[in-house]
Amino acid sequence: MKRVTSLLIAMMLVLGLGSSAWAAAKKDFSSAWTIYVGWMPWPYAAEAGIVKKWADKYGITIAVTQITITWSRSTSTRPASSTA
């Protein structure tokens, strides 16, 4: 039983440590935000230099971009009208 437990622990360590080598280090990130009250800190952080400060600290680049969502009748969440 002890041998099986040791073997399982060794396998988990090898798989856990080896898996980080499979991912390539990423240096460029993008964050998109819309006009929504919960997301409004993003433009403030970008304009005040907070995002750049943290990006510089970790040696990465972060692009913060506002996107606009346009709703049309076909994408509306209104229920379909019944004509019965």
GIHU-V560827 format. One record per pair of residues at least 12 apart in sequence whose C-alpha atoms are under 10 Angstrom apart, sorted by the first residue. I is the first residue (numbers start at 1). J is the second residue. If there is no record, write none. Layout:
BEGIN
i=I j=J
i=I j=J
END
This chain:
BEGIN
i=26 j=60
i=26 j=61
i=27 j=55
i=27 j=58
i=27 j=59
i=27 j=60
i=27 j=61
i=27 j=62
i=28 j=55
i=28 j=59
i=28 j=60
i=28 j=61
i=28 j=62
i=28 j=63
i=29 j=55
i=29 j=60
i=29 j=61
i=29 j=62
i=29 j=63
i=29 j=64
i=30 j=61
i=30 j=62
i=30 j=63
i=30 j=64
i=30 j=65
i=31 j=62
i=31 j=63
i=31 j=64
i=31 j=65
i=31 j=66
i=31 j=67
i=32 j=63
i=32 j=64
i=32 j=65
i=32 j=66
i=32 j=67
i=32 j=68
i=33 j=64
i=33 j=65
i=33 j=66
i=33 j=67
i=33 j=68
i=34 j=65
i=34 j=66
i=34 j=67
i=34 j=68
i=34 j=69
i=35 j=66
i=35 j=67
i=35 j=68
i=35 j=69
i=42 j=64
i=42 j=65
i=42 j=66
i=43 j=64
i=43 j=65
i=43 j=66
i=45 j=64
i=46 j=62
i=46 j=63
i=46 j=64
i=46 j=65
i=47 j=64
i=51 j=63
i=51 j=64
END
